[in-house]
Amino acid sequence: MVHRLNPVTKLVLAGSLVIIAFLLPDYRGPLLMTLLLLGIAVSAGIFRQLIVAVGVVATPLAIALLTIHGLFYPGNRTPLVSLGPATFWEEGLQYALLILFRLLVLITAILPVMLTTYPKKMTIALIEKGLSPKLAYVFMASLQFIPDMQRRAKAISEAQQARGLDIKASLWKRFRALIAMMVPLLTGALIAAETRSLALEARGFNRKGARTYLFDVPDPGVERVLRWAAVVVVLAAMVWKVAV
């Protein structure tokens, strides 16, 4: 179901959920939204990839937020747990959970869009909605930059190991190996950027007028209604927030 949605619909729904999560005043709302998004990830078959990313980001973030706000939040009034000289306060922990689950909603809403959307379809969908082809390409290139660099770094590291790099060496030797890896990594990235630029120019990327694509990106009426409904819900939530 998620894979078949129009990329613009995915972006609008993800953005709407993030905005609503940041408008909710209590951590239980973003918590429920996080659980819902994890359930959607299970149905889409991307739960393992998503939970790894969530674990990497959320674990140090949770420790830092709970420690700092639990101990030093300015609005602390109600002691909850005492560990020696340190006292964790209820208000600080609730505020830390609010910030944490807001950020988790951001991660679990945006990352599935990237994992379930073919980049070319995303570009076509954005251009068909009136976005400049240049801006659409920049948007997609920025999303693909980190995964591309990770793949290049992995390939370079494996090549260096095949040539005798000792990955169990001392910290200083591994640091020197990292410096040695940066040169081909950055050089390869520059060469790839130039190659992509030449390919785009050869395909008439800057030409004006109507364009044709190798495949269509369907946008059924139900999804258009869904997008407008999401926008209306966000506007209503913002009005409610201002009124309260």
URUR-V724160 format. One record per residue. RES is the residue in one small letter. PSI is psi in degrees with one decimal (999 if undefined). NEAR is the number of other C-alpha atoms within 8 Angstrom. Layout:
[[RES;PSI;NEAR] [RES;PSI;NEAR]]
This chain:
[[m;-51.1;5] [v;-38.7;6] [h;-29.7;7] [r;-10.5;5] [l;149.9;9] [n;137.1;11] [p;-36.1;11] [v;-38.3;9] [t;-42.3;12] [k;-44.1;10] [l;-42.9;10] [v;-44.8;11] [l;-42.8;10] [a;-45.8;11] [g;-38.6;10] [s;-43.6;11] [l;-39.6;11] [v;-44.4;12] [i;-44.3;9] [i;-40.5;10] [a;-37.7;12] [f;-12.5;8] [l;-23.0;9] [l;136.5;9] [p;-10.9;6] [d;145.7;7] [y;-18.8;14] [r;-30.8;7] [g;-56.6;9] [p;-31.0;14] [l;-47.5;10] [l;-38.7;8] [m;-38.6;11] [t;-44.8;12] [l;-39.5;8] [l;-44.4;8] [l;-35.1;11] [l;-37.0;10] [g;-39.5;8] [i;-38.0;8] [a;-36.4;12] [v;-45.9;9] [s;-28.6;7] [a;-6.8;11] [g;22.6;7] [i;17.8;11] [f;-42.6;10] [r;-46.3;7] [q;-39.3;7] [l;-42.6;12] [i;-29.7;8] [v;-46.3;8] [a;-41.7;8] [v;-42.5;12] [g;-42.0;8] [v;-41.4;8] [v;-43.2;8] [a;-32.3;10] [t;-57.4;9] [p;-33.0;8] [l;-42.5;9] [a;-42.2;10] [i;-45.2;8] [a;-46.5;8] [l;-46.8;13] [l;-36.8;12] [t;-50.5;8] [i;-51.4;9] [h;-32.4;12] [g;-30.0;16] [l;-37.5;11] [f;9.6;8] [y;131.3;10] [p;-27.5;5] [g;14.6;6] [n;128.5;11] [r;-34.3;7] [t;111.1;7] [p;138.2;10] [l;-52.6;8] [v;137.0;7] [s;126.7;9] [l;91.6;6] [g;-127.9;5] [p;-11.0;5] [a;138.5;7] [t;125.3;12] [f;132.4;12] [w;146.9;14] [e;-44.6;12] [e;-41.7;12] [g;-41.6;17] [l;-38.6;12] [q;-40.3;9] [y;-39.3;10] [a;-41.6;13] [l;-36.8;11] [l;-48.8;13] [i;-42.5;10] [l;-48.8;12] [f;-26.9;12] [r;-44.9;14] [l;-34.3;8] [l;-37.8;11] [v;-41.5;15] [l;-46.0;9] [i;-49.3;9] [t;-10.0;13] [a;-41.4;13] [i;-41.7;11] [l;-41.6;9] [p;-30.1;11] [v;-42.0;12] [m;-36.3;9] [l;-22.0;7] [t;8.1;9] [t;127.0;10] [y;127.0;7] [p;-39.4;7] [k;-38.3;6] [k;-39.0;10] [m;-44.8;12] [t;-46.2;12] [i;-43.7;10] [a;-41.1;12] [l;-39.5;11] [i;-40.3;11] [e;-22.4;7] [k;6.3;6] [g;-1.3;6] [l;143.4;9] [s;136.3;7] [p;-36.0;9] [k;-44.5;6] [l;-39.0;8] [a;-41.1;12] [y;-42.5;9] [v;-40.8;8] [f;-47.9;8] [m;-36.9;11] [a;-36.3;8] [s;-34.9;8] [l;-31.4;8] [q;-6.9;8] [f;-51.3;8] [i;-47.2;8] [p;-38.2;7] [d;-43.3;8] [m;-36.2;10] [q;-43.1;8] [r;-40.9;8] [r;-44.1;9] [a;-39.6;10] [k;-43.0;8] [a;-42.1;8] [i;-42.4;11] [s;-42.5;9] [e;-36.9;8] [a;-40.3;8] [q;-37.9;9] [q;-37.6;10] [a;-22.7;7] [r;10.7;6] [g;10.7;6] [l;128.5;8] [d;105.9;7] [i;-8.6;6] [k;15.8;4] [a;-178.0;7] [s;164.4;6] [l;-38.8;6] [w;-41.6;6] [k;-38.1;8] [r;-33.4;11] [f;-41.0;8] [r;-36.8;8] [a;-35.5;9] [l;-42.2;8] [i;-41.1;8] [a;-30.6;8] [m;-28.3;11] [m;-32.7;8] [v;-55.6;8] [p;-26.9;9] [l;-49.3;12] [l;-38.7;8] [t;-44.6;8] [g;-37.4;8] [a;-40.7;9] [l;-41.5;8] [i;-41.2;8] [a;-38.6;8] [a;-41.8;8] [e;-41.5;8] [t;-42.0;8] [r;-38.3;8] [s;-43.3;8] [l;-37.7;8] [a;-41.3;8] [l;-41.0;9] [e;-39.6;9] [a;-25.9;7] [r;9.8;6] [g;41.2;7] [f;-33.9;8] [n;2.4;5] [r;152.5;5] [k;168.8;4] [g;-173.4;4] [a;149.6;4] [r;153.0;4] [t;151.5;4] [y;159.1;6] [l;-27.1;4] [f;158.0;4] [d;150.8;5] [v;102.6;8] [p;144.9;5] [d;78.5;7] [p;159.8;6] [g;-32.7;6] [v;-39.6;6] [e;-35.1;11] [r;-41.1;10] [v;-40.6;8] [l;-40.1;9] [r;-44.7;11] [w;-36.7;8] [a;-39.6;8] [a;-40.7;11] [v;-42.2;10] [v;-42.4;8] [v;-41.3;8] [v;-44.3;11] [l;-40.4;8] [a;-40.4;8] [a;-37.8;10] [m;-40.5;9] [v;-42.8;8] [w;-40.3;8] [k;-43.0;8] [v;-39.4;6] [a;-37.5;5] [v;999;4]]
